[in-house]
Amino acid sequence: MDQEESFVMTEGLAQINENDNLLVNELNRILETLNKSSNYSVSGEAIEFNFNPNIEIEKFGSLNYPVSESQADQLINYCDQVQCSDNFETLDDQILQNVYQIDQCRIQINNQEWNEKLQILVDRVTRQLGCLSKCQAKLNKMLLFKTGAHISKHRNMEKKEKNFATLILDLPCGYTGGELILYENEKRSEKVIGFEHTVEKINFIAHYADLENEFAQVKSGYRLILVYSIYWTEENADNDFVEKKVENLSEIISGFNSDEYRIGILLDHNYPIGCFTSNGIRALTGIDFNRYHLLNKANELLPEDKKLNFYIAHASYETSAIDISGAYLGYESDDSIESTFDPDFPYEWKIFDIDSQIKEVYDSKGNVYNTRNDLFFNRKSFLRFESFTHLIDPTTGDSKIDLDDLKNWGENVEYDFKGFNGDSGPFLTALYHKYILVILNKSFAFESSLVTNLNYAVNMIYDSIDSQINIDHVSCLLEALENGCIHSECWIKLIKIITKLNDLTSARHLIYCITDPNIEYSFELAKLVQNYGYGSLEDILTEVIQSEAKKQSILFSCNFVQDLLRLGMDEDAYKFFKETVLYFAKMQKDKPLKSKIVKQFATVFGLFVQRDETLKDLHQDFVDLTNKRIDFLREKLLEKPEITWCMPDANFPKHPKVEEFFHGSEREFEYKDIQEKGKAINFIAKYGAYQKGYSCEMDLISSKTGPIIKVVKNREIFRKIEKEFKSYEDELEKLMAI
């Protein structure tokens, strides 16, 4: 069986025997026991703060405790008006009325107990939110709400790497209303949080940072809050609950180190699209983070060759439907019907197309593992629904979830409603989203990456460079690389891997795979050659470089010589110089060379011309070539045309007035000879924009006497000329500096 066939995913779920199913059921049972920690928000009295925090605002002074209405009214003069773009992602038409803010850099809390008590509160609320890691809080801003103030539904945009939750501290002010409304899960259920005692106590609200939320209208008084972001620290705070389960779970997942197991665990939280990009596993919150944390701790107990890989898969299910009820017949246009859309209206939707797929897969660091672009080029998916042997929902205990069935997608849906579709009624697209924690053994994940994207294969091996490199994986990667390509940064990583591996066969194979030498990894390759010895790689190195006799190889060879010299490999540098740079120089000496290549030749020849008398003549040839190129560029720049609005090559045989305009120096012109509007539109479509010999913009102007075509010349046609002569000027400047 060839390599490509071996990676084809099994159509239909793999057949797992009864004993194996017991492993999965036990895994599901342990994960299900964590459900008790699945709070998305917590609130109450901040009993830690039984003292005056002594808050001081720059230029304003200290705040009273509690804050009086008169002082709050004066404070507004030192605040900024909150705008829609101030860390809010607009989901609906958003109105921010009578809301003011003060940036954290202008706020100072002078009570020395504050930070200590704040950390105690943070520890308490993060545990209630189900976070098992150590966290800390960072002040973002102060918000001030006047009577009547409110913020409509939005999602905070402050969430960055390691940001876990938002903490709101409600300062004593004496107000009514202003409840915070949170939209917690995929069913969009609301949770309304308000406080009765707002005069004497500091109250708090903590919620996941990416929850949709809104502030209801303040009915009376002023509301003043401090807004903190809660971040994970690098320290993990394991509790007894985790420790009791890790060892047992480790034994269970050790049985999954086989190609027969591809396990997915449905995530509980409703994550916004794009949150896993760059953040990776760090974007998990609450019960989802607990489950991953437990699995990861168990995975760390496994031997290196049995460790599993974790990914996040973004799955989608899209339905397209047409209304066949006939209710739309009373509408006259798309605009009128689109403005009336209500998902609960009794349309009679007929689904005519379904598209379900895994759109992206993210690794633990947030790198996209495969996208639709990967599939376009490779015609093969790293992961599909049918790839999973088990798809687990810890909430229900079901381990065979079928995501090809719409009933398993819940209510996390986005609607796209359009009006009439030809002779048919309204058109509705419903897009459902789910995220899945994916568990794969390293072998399957690596072999899949050899088909989908070699960059990921390199990164997977590089992740183990400080432990034990799998030489079989390296060999498979190099074989795949013979007919593939990787980014320059992955070339650097791969060269480091082969250097650390200390295997001469792999080093020679690596050099054989170089088809487009790049100076970005030249120095790293020079260190590899130093490690293995130039003599052991000389033949394959010169063969590969000589076979690519083009600009990139010439520049690489010159750069590589200098890298060898920097490493103290003088004799080896001279050998490589004679076998490559000198070889290219003799081929190129009668050709007109650009400054970049001439400069490199001149630099490298200058390093050896005193050592080898035979190089002097060839070195002089390049000096002469440089002078000839300088003369050529100077003459060319004398030919630079004067840029005017005259476009003498424009040709309009049936429209002499238009042609005369383009041949002249005027910039604008109104053409009135076309009397029919349809013909005027066709004229603009045919002759507008950038054409051979001219460039312009054309617009149709309506008038009582007939259509008028307004023609305005632009400089599009001159840009190519200007770019060409700018390149001559830049090259001449570089040559003069050699």
Secondary structure, 3 states (H helix, E strand, C coil): CCHHHHCCCCCCCCCCCHHHHHHHHHHHHHHHHHHHHCCCEEEEECCCCCCCCCEEECCCEECCCCCCHHHHHHHHHHCEECCCCCCEEECCCCCEEEEEEEEHHHEEECCCCHHHHHHHHHHHHHHHCCCCCCEEEEEEEEEEEEEEEEEEEEEECCCCCCEEEEEEEEECCCCEECCEEEECCCCCCEEEECCCCCCCCCEEEEEECCCEEEECCEEECCEEEEEEEEEECCCCCCCHHHHHHHHHHHHHHHHHCCCCCEEEEECCCCCCCCCCCCCHHHHCCHHHHHHHHHHHHHHHCCCHHHCEEEEEEEEEEEEEEEECCCHHHHCCCHHHHHCCCCCCCCCCEEEEEEEEEEEEEEECCCCEEECHHHHHHHCCCCCCHHHCCEEEECCCCECECCCCCHHHCCCCEEEEEEEEECCEEEEEEEEEEEEEEEEEEHHHHHHHHHHHCHHHHHHHHHCCCCCCCCHHHHHHHHHHHCCCCCCHHHHHHHHHHHHHHCCHHHHHHHHHCCCCCCHHHHHHHHHHHHHHCHHHHHHHHHHHHHHCCCHHHHHHHHHHHHHHHHCCCHHHHHHHHHHHHHHHHHHHCCCCCCHHHHHHHHHHHHHHCCCCCCHHHHHHHHHHHHHHHHHHHHHHHHCCCCCCCCCCCCCCCCCHHHHHHHHCCCCEEEECCCCCHHHHHHHHHHHCCEECCEEEEEEEECCCCCCEEEEEECCHHHHHHHHHHHHHHHHHHHHHHC
